[in-house]
Amino acid sequence: MTFTLRPDVSTARTENGTVLLDETTGRYWQLNTTAAFILNALVDGATAQEAAHRLRERHPALPAEQAADDVASVIRALSTARLVAAVA
């Protein structure tokens, strides 16, 4: 499964990650650099497993289980906030 940002979500990259604006609610969300990296991988078409693999390529000392947990946490948070939608 891959993900896309909802149409009413705007993004702005910062030196510390990415800021998301839910234009429907007016709420802002700050993603750190790791969460922003994961989000970018997901909206570029990577599955959760592929995003975890990319994260480990970026941080070779990161255990595979931790990378998978980090990706799952970002997906869960973004989905709960209704910032992303799953693409079948």
N, C-alpha and C positions, 0 to 999 in steps of 0.2 A: 504494500500500500504506500502511496506517495501522498504528498500534501500540497496545498496551495493556500496562499493568504486569501482571506475573504476580500471581496471587492471593495469593502468600505474600510480597509486597513491600509494606512500609509506607513512608509518606513523612512527613516533617516539614519544613515550610518554616522557614528561618532568615533572618536579615537578609542573609546572604551567599550565599543560594541554597537548596538543598534537600538534605536527608539522606535516603538510601534505606536501609532495613534489609531484607536478605534473611533472612527468618525461618527459612528452611530451614538456611542455613549459619551464621547469626549474624553475617555480615559487614555492615559499614556502608560506604556509598559517599557521598562528599561531592560535590555538583554545584555549580559556581559559578553565578552568576546567569544567565549566558548559556546554559549547559547546561541549567539548570532551565527557562529560557524555552523552549528547544527541546523538552525533554521534555513540558512542558505543552501546547505546540502539537500535538505528535504524539499524545498521549493524548486530546486534544480532537477528534481526527479529521483533523488536517491531514496531507497527504502530505509527503514530504521536500521536494518542490519548494515546496509551500505554506508549510512551516515556514521555509524559506530566505527566501521572500518576506516573511513576517512579521518575520523577523530584520532584513532590510534596511529595512523600514518603521520599526523601532525604532532602527536605526543607519544612517541614510541614506548615510553616507560609506563604508560597507562594500561592497566590490566584490561583485558577484553571484557570481563564482567562489569567493571566500572564504566567503561565506555558505553556499553549497552544500557546500563542503568541511567547514565547521564542523558542519553538520547531519549529514553522512555520518559524521564522526568520532564524534559523540555516539551515533548509531544503532549504529555498529560497537562502541563501548565497552559500551553498555547490552546489546546482543545477546550479545556475548562473555561478559559477566558474568551472562547469563541473567536479567536484570531485566525485560526486556520480551519480548513475543511479537508477531509480525506478525499482523495481521488481514487476511484476504483480502477 
